[in-house]
């Protein structure tokens, strides 16, 4: 079996395959800060398939996102309280997209290339975000990555893979007529 295939197989069931190492990792990661810069990616096979290369100008971060809590509490109300009053769900963005945005906000000089899932427990979810320093000479010379120079703020415009997924842009044709160019633009067009 090839090297990357064996890594991929391990990560299909990490709790069973990695055993005690998995538990120790999660205990360490819980104590760490929300955004941690890494020397090398935890899932090398996934990172490579999403554009990671071991070269200057490409940096990987592990982002910790608190899970749950999509039900917003409403305080200071009296009198009649409908049962569903506090449930205001914000389901447009996935945890992965939120993780990418937080890394981009913390490091505005870097451009987010892509991200992938690493782990989750009852309290947190962890994602590793691959970023590119578009001003670095090695990136400007690279034929595959120099396009990032002219594409700033991809994350905030929903242009990463997880952003496109949450916008519904993985579907074309019948059933996806109202998704392009965006849901907002489509509603405006129909309601003028």
NULO-443605 format. One record per atom (N, C-alpha, C): residue in one letter; x, y, z. Coordinates in steps of 0.2 Angstrom, whole numbers. Example, Ala and Ser with C-alpha at 12.3 -4.5 7.8 and 13.67 -1.06 7.14 Angstrom:
BEGIN
<A,<66,-28,39>>
<A,<62,-22,39>>
<A,<66,-16,39>>
<S,<64,-11,35>>
<S,<68,-5,36>>
<S,<64,0,39>>
***
This chain:
BEGIN
<X,<4,-6,0>>
<X,<0,0,0>>
<X,<4,6,0>>
<X,<2,11,-4>>
<X,<6,17,-4>>
<X,<6,21,2>>
<X,<11,26,3>>
<X,<11,30,9>>
<X,<5,34,11>>
<X,<3,38,6>>
<X,<-3,42,7>>
<X,<-10,38,8>>
<X,<-10,32,4>>
<X,<-16,28,5>>
<X,<-16,25,12>>
<X,<-10,24,15>>
<X,<-10,21,22>>
<X,<-12,26,27>>
<X,<-10,32,26>>
<X,<-12,38,30>>
<X,<-20,39,30>>
<X,<-22,39,24>>
<X,<-29,40,23>>
<X,<-33,35,26>>
<X,<-31,28,26>>
<X,<-35,23,29>>
<X,<-35,24,37>>
<X,<-29,26,39>>
<X,<-28,27,47>>
<X,<-34,33,49>>
<X,<-34,38,45>>
<X,<-39,43,47>>
<X,<-46,42,45>>
<X,<-48,36,43>>
<X,<-55,34,42>>
<X,<-58,33,49>>
<X,<-54,30,53>>
<X,<-57,29,60>>
<X,<-51,30,65>>
<X,<-50,37,66>>
<X,<-44,38,70>>
<X,<-44,36,77>>
<X,<-50,36,80>>
<X,<-51,34,87>>
<X,<-48,27,88>>
<X,<-50,22,83>>
<X,<-48,15,84>>
<X,<-41,14,82>>
<X,<-39,17,76>>
<X,<-33,16,74>>
<X,<-27,19,77>>
<X,<-28,25,80>>
<X,<-23,29,84>>
<X,<-23,28,91>>
<X,<-28,25,94>>
<X,<-29,23,101>>
<X,<-27,29,106>>
<X,<-22,27,110>>
<X,<-20,32,116>>
<X,<-17,38,113>>
<X,<-14,38,107>>
<X,<-11,44,105>>
<X,<-17,49,103>>
<X,<-22,47,101>>
<X,<-28,51,99>>
<X,<-31,55,105>>
<X,<-31,51,111>>
<X,<-34,54,117>>
<X,<-29,60,120>>
<X,<-22,58,119>>
<X,<-17,63,122>>
<X,<-17,69,118>>
<X,<-18,68,111>>
<X,<-18,74,107>>
<X,<-24,78,108>>
<X,<-30,76,109>>
<X,<-36,80,111>>
<X,<-35,84,117>>
<X,<-32,80,122>>
<X,<-31,83,129>>
<X,<-26,89,128>>
<X,<-20,88,124>>
<X,<-16,94,123>>
<X,<-19,100,119>>
<X,<-23,98,114>>
<X,<-26,103,109>>
<X,<-31,107,113>>
<X,<-34,104,118>>
<X,<-39,108,122>>
<X,<-36,114,126>>
<X,<-30,112,128>>
<X,<-26,117,132>>
<X,<-23,123,128>>
<X,<-22,121,122>>
<X,<-19,126,117>>
<X,<-23,132,116>>
<X,<-20,137,113>>
<X,<-24,143,110>>
<X,<-29,141,105>>
<X,<-33,146,103>>
<X,<-38,145,98>>
<X,<-35,144,91>>
<X,<-30,148,89>>
<X,<-26,147,83>>
<X,<-19,146,84>>
<X,<-17,140,81>>
<X,<-10,138,83>>
<X,<-6,137,76>>
<X,<0,140,75>>
<X,<4,139,69>>
<X,<7,132,70>>
<X,<7,128,64>>
<X,<10,121,64>>
<X,<16,121,59>>
<X,<21,117,61>>
<X,<27,116,57>>
<X,<25,112,51>>
<X,<21,106,52>>
<X,<18,102,47>>
<X,<11,100,48>>
<X,<7,98,43>>
<X,<0,97,44>>
<X,<0,90,47>>
<X,<-6,89,51>>
<X,<-7,83,55>>
<X,<-9,77,50>>
<X,<-13,79,45>>
<X,<-16,75,40>>
<X,<-12,76,33>>
<X,<-6,73,32>>
<X,<-2,75,26>>
<X,<-6,74,20>>
<X,<-9,68,19>>
<X,<-13,66,13>>
<X,<-18,71,11>>
<X,<-22,73,16>>
<X,<-28,78,15>>
<X,<-25,85,13>>
<X,<-20,87,16>>
<X,<-16,93,15>>
<X,<-14,94,8>>
<X,<-10,88,6>>
<X,<-7,88,-1>>
<X,<-12,88,-6>>
<X,<-18,85,-5>>
<X,<-23,85,-10>>
<X,<-27,92,-11>>
<X,<-26,96,-5>>
<X,<-29,102,-5>>
<X,<-25,108,-7>>
<X,<-18,106,-9>>
<X,<-14,111,-12>>
<X,<-8,113,-7>>
<X,<-7,109,-2>>
<X,<-1,111,3>>
<X,<5,108,-1>>
<X,<10,112,0>>
<X,<17,110,-2>>
<X,<22,112,3>>
<X,<27,108,4>>
<X,<32,110,10>>
<X,<37,115,7>>
<X,<35,121,7>>
<X,<39,127,4>>
<X,<38,133,8>>
<X,<42,138,7>>
<X,<41,144,10>>
<X,<35,148,7>>
<X,<32,151,12>>
<X,<26,155,9>>
<X,<19,151,10>>
<X,<20,145,12>>
<X,<14,141,14>>
<X,<14,139,21>>
<X,<9,141,25>>
<X,<9,140,32>>
<X,<2,137,34>>
<X,<2,132,39>>
<X,<-4,129,41>>
<X,<-5,131,48>>
<X,<-12,132,50>>
<X,<-14,134,56>>
<X,<-19,129,58>>
<X,<-19,127,65>>
<X,<-25,123,68>>
<X,<-29,128,71>>
<X,<-36,128,69>>
<X,<-41,132,72>>
<X,<-46,128,77>>
<X,<-47,131,83>>
<X,<-51,127,87>>
<X,<-58,131,87>>
<X,<-63,128,86>>
<X,<-70,131,86>>
<X,<-74,128,91>>
<X,<-78,132,96>>
<X,<-82,129,100>>
<X,<-89,126,97>>
<X,<-91,120,99>>
<X,<-96,117,96>>
<X,<-103,119,99>>
<X,<-108,118,96>>
<X,<-115,119,99>>
<X,<-116,127,100>>
<X,<-121,128,104>>
<X,<-123,135,105>>
<X,<-126,139,99>>
<X,<-129,136,95>>
<X,<-133,139,89>>
<X,<-139,142,92>>
<X,<-142,140,97>>
<X,<-148,143,100>>
<X,<-146,149,104>>
<X,<-148,155,102>>
<X,<-147,161,105>>
<X,<-152,162,111>>
<X,<-149,164,117>>
<X,<-153,165,123>>
<X,<-155,173,122>>
<X,<-162,174,124>>
<X,<-165,181,124>>
<X,<-166,182,131>>
<X,<-163,188,133>>
<X,<-164,190,140>>
<X,<-168,196,141>>
<X,<-171,197,147>>
<X,<-174,204,148>>
<X,<-182,204,145>>
<X,<-185,198,144>>
<X,<-192,198,142>>
<X,<-196,196,148>>
<X,<-202,199,148>>
<X,<-207,198,153>>
<X,<-213,196,150>>
<X,<-218,193,154>>
<X,<-225,191,151>>
<X,<-224,185,147>>
<X,<-229,185,142>>
<X,<-229,179,138>>
<X,<-223,177,135>>
<X,<-221,170,135>>
<X,<-215,168,132>>
<X,<-216,162,127>>
<X,<-217,163,121>>
<X,<-218,158,117>>
<X,<-212,152,117>>
<X,<-214,146,116>>
<X,<-209,141,117>>
<X,<-203,141,113>>
<X,<-204,144,107>>
<X,<-198,144,102>>
<X,<-195,151,101>>
<X,<-196,155,106>>
<X,<-194,162,106>>
<X,<-186,162,105>>
<X,<-182,158,109>>
<X,<-175,159,109>>
<X,<-172,155,104>>
<X,<-175,152,100>>
<X,<-171,148,94>>
<X,<-171,152,88>>
<X,<-165,155,88>>
<X,<-164,159,81>>
<X,<-157,156,79>>
<X,<-158,151,74>>
<X,<-153,147,72>>
<X,<-149,150,66>>
<X,<-143,151,66>>
<X,<-138,153,61>>
<X,<-135,147,58>>
<X,<-138,145,53>>
<X,<-136,138,50>>
<X,<-133,139,43>>
<X,<-131,146,41>>
<X,<-129,147,34>>
<X,<-121,145,34>>
<X,<-118,145,39>>
<X,<-110,144,39>>
<X,<-109,137,43>>
<X,<-104,134,40>>
<X,<-102,128,43>>
<X,<-96,130,48>>
<X,<-95,125,53>>
<X,<-89,126,57>>
<X,<-83,127,54>>
<X,<-82,124,48>>
<X,<-76,124,44>>
<X,<-75,131,41>>
<X,<-81,134,39>>
<X,<-80,141,36>>
<X,<-79,146,41>>
<X,<-82,145,47>>
<X,<-80,149,53>>
<X,<-73,149,55>>
<X,<-70,143,55>>
<X,<-63,142,56>>
<X,<-59,146,51>>
<X,<-60,145,45>>
<X,<-56,149,40>>
<X,<-57,156,41>>
<X,<-62,159,42>>
<X,<-63,166,43>>
<X,<-59,168,49>>
<X,<-59,165,54>>
<X,<-55,167,60>>
<X,<-48,167,59>>
<X,<-45,162,55>>
<X,<-38,162,54>>
<X,<-37,168,49>>
<X,<-41,170,44>>
<X,<-40,175,40>>
<X,<-40,182,43>>
<X,<-45,182,48>>
<X,<-45,189,52>>
<X,<-39,190,57>>
<X,<-36,184,59>>
<X,<-30,185,64>>
<X,<-24,186,60>>
<X,<-24,184,53>>
<X,<-18,185,49>>
<X,<-20,188,43>>
<X,<-21,194,42>>
<X,<-24,198,36>>
<X,<-19,198,31>>
<X,<-12,197,32>>
<X,<-7,196,26>>
<X,<-7,190,23>>
<X,<-11,185,25>>
<X,<-11,178,22>>
<X,<-18,177,19>>
<X,<-18,173,13>>
<X,<-24,171,10>>
<X,<-25,164,11>>
<X,<-31,162,13>>
<X,<-33,156,14>>
<X,<-34,152,8>>
<X,<-31,146,7>>
<X,<-31,142,1>>
<X,<-36,137,2>>
<X,<-36,133,8>>
<X,<-41,128,9>>
<X,<-41,126,16>>
<X,<-45,121,18>>
<X,<-45,118,25>>
<X,<-48,111,25>>
<X,<-47,108,31>>
<X,<-49,101,31>>
<X,<-50,100,39>>
<X,<-55,95,40>>
<X,<-57,93,47>>
<X,<-51,89,50>>
<X,<-50,90,57>>
<X,<-45,86,60>>
<X,<-48,82,66>>
<X,<-52,85,70>>
<X,<-54,81,76>>
<X,<-60,85,79>>
<X,<-64,81,83>>
<X,<-69,85,87>>
<X,<-70,81,93>>
<X,<-72,84,99>>
<X,<-75,81,105>>
<X,<-81,84,107>>
<X,<-83,83,113>>
<X,<-90,86,115>>
<X,<-90,94,115>>
<X,<-84,97,116>>
<X,<-84,104,117>>
<X,<-81,108,111>>
<X,<-77,105,107>>
<X,<-73,109,102>>
<X,<-73,105,95>>
<X,<-72,108,90>>
<X,<-70,105,83>>
<X,<-64,108,81>>
<X,<-59,104,78>>
<X,<-53,107,76>>
<X,<-52,106,68>>
<X,<-50,112,65>>
<X,<-49,111,58>>
<X,<-42,114,56>>
<X,<-39,112,51>>
<X,<-32,114,49>>
<X,<-33,118,43>>
<X,<-31,124,43>>
<X,<-32,129,38>>
<X,<-25,130,34>>
<X,<-25,129,27>>
<X,<-19,130,23>>
<X,<-19,138,21>>
<X,<-14,141,23>>
<X,<-14,148,20>>
<X,<-8,150,16>>
<X,<-8,155,12>>
<X,<-3,157,7>>
<X,<-1,164,8>>
<X,<6,165,9>>
<X,<8,172,9>>
<X,<10,174,2>>
<X,<5,177,-1>>
<X,<5,179,-8>>
<X,<11,184,-10>>
<X,<13,188,-5>>
<X,<19,192,-6>>
<X,<26,189,-6>>
<X,<26,183,-4>>
<X,<32,179,-4>>
<X,<35,178,-11>>
<X,<41,179,-12>>
<X,<44,178,-19>>
<X,<43,171,-22>>
<X,<44,166,-17>>
<X,<43,159,-20>>
<X,<36,157,-22>>
<X,<31,161,-19>>
<X,<24,160,-21>>
<X,<22,164,-28>>
<X,<25,170,-28>>
<X,<24,174,-34>>
<X,<27,170,-40>>
<X,<33,166,-39>>
<X,<36,162,-45>>
<X,<32,156,-47>>
<X,<28,153,-42>>
<X,<25,147,-42>>
<X,<19,147,-47>>
<X,<19,143,-52>>
<X,<14,144,-58>>
<X,<7,142,-55>>
<X,<7,137,-50>>
<X,<1,135,-47>>
<X,<-2,139,-42>>
<X,<2,143,-39>>
<X,<-1,147,-33>>
<X,<0,155,-34>>
<X,<2,157,-40>>
<X,<3,164,-41>>
<X,<-4,168,-42>>
<X,<-9,164,-43>>
<X,<-16,167,-44>>
<X,<-18,170,-38>>
<X,<-16,168,-32>>
<X,<-18,171,-26>>
<X,<-16,178,-25>>
<X,<-11,181,-29>>
<X,<-10,188,-28>>
<X,<-16,192,-30>>
<X,<-20,190,-35>>
<X,<-25,195,-37>>
<X,<-32,193,-34>>
<X,<-32,188,-29>>
<X,<-38,185,-26>>
<X,<-38,186,-18>>
<X,<-39,193,-16>>
<X,<-39,194,-9>>
<X,<-46,193,-6>>
<X,<-46,191,0>>
<X,<-52,190,4>>
<X,<-57,185,1>>
<X,<-54,180,-1>>
<X,<-58,174,-4>>
<X,<-63,171,2>>
<X,<-60,171,8>>
<X,<-64,168,13>>
<X,<-71,172,14>>
<X,<-70,178,15>>
<X,<-76,182,17>>
<X,<-81,183,11>>
<X,<-79,181,5>>
<X,<-84,181,-1>>
<X,<-86,174,-2>>
<X,<-85,169,2>>
<X,<-87,163,1>>
<X,<-84,159,-5>>
<X,<-78,160,-6>>
<X,<-75,157,-12>>
<X,<-70,151,-11>>
<X,<-70,149,-5>>
<X,<-66,143,-3>>
<X,<-71,137,-4>>
<X,<-68,131,-4>>
<X,<-72,125,-5>>
<X,<-78,125,0>>
<X,<-77,126,6>>
<X,<-82,125,11>>
<X,<-87,131,10>>
<X,<-85,137,8>>
<X,<-89,143,7>>
<X,<-94,141,1>>
<X,<-91,138,-4>>
<X,<-95,137,-10>>
<X,<-100,131,-8>>
<X,<-98,127,-4>>
<X,<-103,121,-2>>
<X,<-109,124,2>>
<X,<-108,129,7>>
<X,<-113,132,10>>
<X,<-118,136,6>>
<X,<-115,139,1>>
<X,<-119,143,-4>>
<X,<-123,139,-9>>
<X,<-122,132,-9>>
<X,<-125,128,-13>>
<X,<-122,127,-20>>
<X,<-116,130,-21>>
<X,<-113,130,-28>>
<X,<-110,124,-31>>
<X,<-111,118,-27>>
<X,<-109,112,-29>>
<X,<-114,108,-34>>
<X,<-120,112,-35>>
<X,<-125,109,-39>>
<X,<-126,113,-45>>
<X,<-128,110,-50>>
<X,<-129,114,-56>>
<X,<-136,111,-59>>
<X,<-139,115,-64>>
<X,<-145,113,-67>>
<X,<-151,113,-63>>
<X,<-155,108,-64>>
<X,<-162,108,-61>>
<X,<-162,108,-54>>
<X,<-165,112,-51>>
<X,<-166,112,-43>>
<X,<-161,117,-41>>
<X,<-156,120,-45>>
<X,<-151,125,-42>>
<X,<-152,132,-46>>
<X,<-158,133,-48>>
<X,<-159,139,-52>>
<X,<-158,146,-48>>
<X,<-160,145,-42>>
<X,<-160,151,-38>>
<X,<-153,152,-34>>
<X,<-148,148,-35>>
<X,<-142,149,-32>>
<X,<-137,154,-35>>
<X,<-138,155,-41>>
<X,<-133,159,-45>>
<X,<-136,166,-47>>
<X,<-132,171,-47>>
<X,<-125,172,-45>>
<X,<-125,171,-37>>
<X,<-131,173,-34>>
<X,<-131,172,-27>>
<X,<-138,172,-25>>
<X,<-140,169,-19>>
<X,<-147,169,-17>>
<X,<-150,176,-16>>
<X,<-146,180,-13>>
<X,<-148,187,-12>>
<X,<-149,191,-19>>
<X,<-145,190,-24>>
<X,<-146,193,-30>>
<X,<-152,190,-34>>
<X,<-153,184,-33>>
<X,<-159,181,-36>>
<X,<-166,183,-33>>
<X,<-166,184,-26>>
<X,<-172,187,-23>>
<X,<-173,194,-25>>
<X,<-168,198,-26>>
<X,<-168,205,-28>>
<X,<-171,205,-35>>
<X,<-169,201,-39>>
<X,<-171,201,-46>>
<X,<-179,199,-47>>
<X,<-181,194,-42>>
<X,<-188,192,-43>>
<X,<-193,197,-39>>
<X,<-190,201,-35>>
<X,<-194,205,-31>>
<X,<-194,213,-33>>
<X,<-192,214,-38>>
<X,<-191,221,-41>>
<X,<-198,224,-44>>
***
